[in-house]
Amino acid sequence: MTVSSSSPVDPVKLEKLAETAIRVGLQLQKGQDLVVTAPIAALPLARLITKHAYLAGAGLVTTFYADEEATLARYRHAPDESFDKASGWLYDGMAKAFANGAARLAIAGDNPMLLSAEDPAKVARANRANSMAYKPALEKISNFDINWNIVSYPNPSWAKQVFPDLAEDEAVRRLADAIFAASRVDVADPIAAWAAHNADLGKRSAWLNGERFAALHFTGPGTDLTVGLADGHEWHGGASTAKNGITCNPNIPTEEVFTTPHALRVEGHVSSTKPLSHQGTLIDDIRVRFEAGRIVEAKASRGEEVLNKVLDTDEGARRLGEVALVPHSSPISKSGILFFNTLFDENASCHIALGQCYSKCFLDGASLSPEQIATQGGNSSLIHIDWMIGSGDVDIDGVTADGSRVAVMRKGEWAR
């Protein structure tokens, strides 16, 4: 299947993205089943991914499509009780598929502001119901039981959010080119490009793991934050080996190295450096204060009501599940584009994530029980939401167990 010659999306690069998603993102194995989710607008990419999955020997590819108009119809016409429901049967089936060895691939590209005009209380209720229903499947992903991957497609409604002053076709073309560049498929050999990039991220992770910092100290405008790191934490970046033994690149693109904070050892205040687009709301100028690992005060110049609803999701929503380091000079940062999409925007800046931690980010994480992870400081929550705190004005020190300091980043760049 090829993209129409009239499409603003480059068909050659789109094919490379599909092949990269299967060969690098998932490293899909012969006979392995694949579960795909995608917006209807991403049908051209979904079809190409299906083709390359079968070329790689996939057992069965099953794709679930979402439709923006159908989503809006619910908010405009469904009875009130609808917003406390979710398709648990579907997520139970996904969890069963993952337990039976299926891989997971998500194509992102929804309009980030789709629900911006809808009742935020209904959005919050629907998100909570969905999060609760999805948790058995999400745990298979967040615990790296399986190989999984996310890639993106330039949905026209998303493109117009990113480039509102351009005609739709030109906006789609510009967003497609930005996706291809960030995903490293605008080169002759994307597979080799990803191998080199993974090696570089691996070196960063190895250095951080060798230092065994007890905490990271972030300082910058509006920020003086100490993030204690979980006991037995482990840094990762780029390719990761799942518990099923398959090495995958969960995020395409990715520029981060990341690990697990200690849920009880975060102190100080921090300000966001980029807006957070969450479920149709733009949350801007986030300012929070932590005490004993918990957010005790949260403000935002825009979207504050939604932010506080997110923080009230459950006890773990006010604690951190991830801290990630990204140089200010990353390709996504250099593009100067605000994507309104966390997959991209988080790779333009150092960031933290509210909510669920990754068990992968512990030494011997595959063998640890949920209780052991909690004892070592890992957080548990229904949510995992990244937001950006890095910039060219932020410094980061690694703090050792004896209190000595090592420069990790200066002015947003690696110090070594």
DOSE-747268 format. One record per residue (C-alpha): residue in three letters; x, y, z. Coordinates in steps of 0.2 Angstrom, whole numbers, plus 5000, padded with zeros to 4 digits. Layout:
! residues N
ALAXYZ;...
***
This chain:
! residues 416
MET500050005000;THR500750174996;VAL500150355000;SER499250444986;SER500350544975;SER499250694980;SER499550674998;PRO500750805006;VAL501550655016;ASP503150595008;PRO502750405004;VAL504550345004;LYS504950415021;LEU503250355027;GLU503750175022;LYS505350195031;LEU504450245046;ALA503350095046;GLU504849985043;THR505850065057;ALA504350045069;ILE504349855066;ARG506249825064;VAL506949945077;GLY505450005088;LEU504749825091;GLN506049715083;LEU504549605080;GLN504949415080;LYS504349285068;GLY502649215074;GLN502349355086;ASP500649435086;LEU500449625086;VAL499049735093;VAL499049905085;THR497950065090;ALA497850205078;PRO496750355074;ILE495750335058;ALA496750475050;ALA498350365052;LEU497650235041;PRO499050245028;LEU500450215041;ALA499450085050;ARG499249985033;LEU501150005030;ILE501549945048;THR500449795045;LYS501349755029;HIS503049765037;ALA502449665052;TYR501949525041;LEU503549535031;ALA504449515047;GLY503449355050;ALA502049415062;GLY500849285067;LEU499249405067;VAL499049595067;THR497549665075;THR497149845074;PHE495949955083;TYR495450125076;ALA494850285085;ASP493850415077;GLU493750595083;GLU491950625077;ALA491450475087;THR492350535102;LEU491550705101;ALA489750625099;ARG489950545116;TYR490350705124;ARG488850795115;HIS487550665116;ALA487950525128;PRO486950515145;ASP487950575160;GLU488250395167;SER489250355151;PHE490750455158;ASP491050335172;LYS491150185160;ALA492550115150;SER492749955138;GLY493549845151;TRP493149695140;LEU494249765127;TYR495749805139;ASP495549635147;GLY495749565129;MET497349665126;ALA498049615143;LYS497749435138;ALA498549455121;PHE500149535130;ALA500149395143;ASN500149275128;GLY501649355120;ALA500949495108;ALA501849655105;ARG501049825106;LEU501149965094;ALA500250135096;ILE500150265082;ALA499950435090;GLY499250585080;ASP497550635088;ASN497050815088;PRO497850875105;MET496451005108;LEU494950885103;LEU494150895120;SER494651075124;ALA492851135122;GLU492050995132;ASP491550985150;PRO493250955160;ALA492350865173;LYS491650735161;VAL493450725153;ALA494150685170;ARG492850555174;ALA493050475157;ASN494950475159;ARG494850395176;ALA493650255171;ASN494750225156;SER496350225166;MET495650095179;ALA495049985165;TYR496649995155;LYS497749965171;PRO497949775168;ALA498549805150;LEU499649955155;GLU500549865168;LYS501149735155;ILE501849885145;SER502549995160;ASN503349845167;PHE504149805151;ASP503449625150;ILE503249645131;ASN504149735117;TRP503149895113;ASN503250055103;ILE502450225099;VAL502650315082;SER501650465075;TYR500650515060;PRO500350695054;ASN498450695057;PRO497750855048;SER496850915064;TRP498550895074;ALA499450975060;LYS498351125061;GLN498651145079;VAL500551145077;PHE500451265061;PRO498851365063;ASP499351495050;LEU499651365036;ALA498451295024;GLU498051115029;ASP499051025016;GLU500551135020;ALA500351105038;VAL500250915036;ARG501850925025;ARG502751025038;LEU502250915052;ALA502650755042;ASP504350815039;ALA504650865057;ILE504050685062;PHE505250605049;ALA506750705055;ALA506450675073;SER506150495070;ARG507750475060;VAL506950415044;ASP507450555033;VAL509150475030;ALA509750345018;ASP509850205032;PRO508750235047;ILE509150065054;ALA511050115055;ALA510550295061;TRP509650215076;ALA511050095080;ALA512250245082;HIS510950345092;ASN510550195103;ALA512450175107;ASP512650355112;LEU511150355123;GLY511850185130;LYS513450275135;ARG512550415144;SER511550285154;ALA513150185158;TRP514050345165;LEU512550385176;ASN512350205182;GLY514250205186;GLU514050365197;ARG512650295208;PHE511950465212;ALA510750475227;ALA509850625220;LEU509850755206;HIS509750945210;PHE508951055197;THR509151245198;GLY508551375186;PRO507251515184;GLY505751465196;THR506651295200;ASP507551235215;LEU507151045215;THR508050895223;VAL507450735216;GLY507950585226;LEU508250425216;ALA507550265220;ASP508550135230;GLY509350015217;HIS508750135202;GLU509450105185;TRP509650225170;HIS509050175153;GLY509050265136;GLY508650215119;ALA508450025116;SER507849925131;THR507649735133;ALA505949685138;LYS505649535150;ASN505249435135;GLY507049455130;ILE506649565115;THR507649725113;CYS506449865107;ASN506450055106;PRO504850095115;ASN504750285109;ILE505150345092;PRO505850475093;THR506850475109;GLU508250585115;GLU508150545134;VAL508950445147;PHE507850415162;THR507650325178;THR506450305193;PRO506450445207;HIS506050395225;ALA504250425228;LEU504550495246;ARG506150595243;VAL505750745231;GLU505950915239;GLY505751095233;HIS504951185219;VAL504951175200;SER504251275185;SER503751195168;THR504751265153;LYS503551205140;PRO501651195140;LEU500851025143;SER499450965131;HIS498350845141;GLN496750775135;GLY496250925125;THR496851055138;LEU498451155137;ILE499151175154;ASP500451315154;ASP501651385167;ILE501551245179;ARG502251285196;VAL502251145210;ARG503051125227;PHE503550955234;GLU503650905252;ALA504250725256;GLY503950675238;ARG502150735237;ILE501550895228;VAL500751005241;GLU500451155230;ALA500051165212;LYS499751315201;ALA499651355182;SER499251505172;ARG498151405161;GLY497351245164;GLU497551245183;GLU495851165186;VAL496251015174;LEU498051005182;ASN497250985200;LYS495950855194;VAL497450755187;LEU498350765204;ASP496850705212;THR496750545202;ASP497450445216;GLU498750455229;GLY500150415217;ALA499650555205;ARG500550685216;ARG502150595216;LEU503450565203;GLY503750405193;GLU505050455181;VAL506450585179;ALA507250605162;LEU508750705155;VAL508750775138;PRO510050905131;HIS509351075126;SER510251055109;SER509150895105;PRO508550895087;ILE506750915093;SER507251065104;LYS508251145089;SER506651125078;GLY505851255088;ILE504151175086;LEU502951145100;PHE502150985095;PHE500750975108;ASN501150795109;THR502150725124;LEU503050595114;PHE503950735105;ASP503950885117;GLU504650775131;ASN506150745120;ALA506550925118;SER506850955137;CYS507250865153;HIS505650815161;ILE504850725176;ALA503250615175;LEU501850615188;GLY501250445193;GLN501750265188;CYS503550215188;TYR504450095177;SER504949935185;LYS506249915171;CYS507150065180;PHE507749955194;LEU509249835195;ASP508549665192;GLY506849745190;ALA506149595181;SER506349495197;LEU505549625209;SER503849605215;PRO502749765216;GLU502949765235;GLN504849765233;ILE504749905220;ALA503750005232;THR504949975246;GLN506350035236;GLY505450195232;GLY504450155216;ASN502850245214;SER501150175209;SER499750265200;LEU498450255187;ILE499250395177;HIS500950425169;ILE501050605163;ASP502750685158;TRP503050875158;MET504550975154;ILE505651065166;GLY507251085156;SER507951235146;GLY509551315142;ASP509451405159;VAL509451245169;ASP510851165178;ILE510850995186;ASP512050915199;GLY512150735204;VAL512250715223;THR513050565230;ALA512650475246;ASP513950575255;GLY513350745249;SER514650775236;ARG514150855220;VAL514550815202;ALA514050925187;VAL512850825176;MET512150975165;ARG512651155163;LYS511451275154;GLY510451125148;GLU511951035140;TRP512950875146;ALA514350935157;ARG515450785151;
***
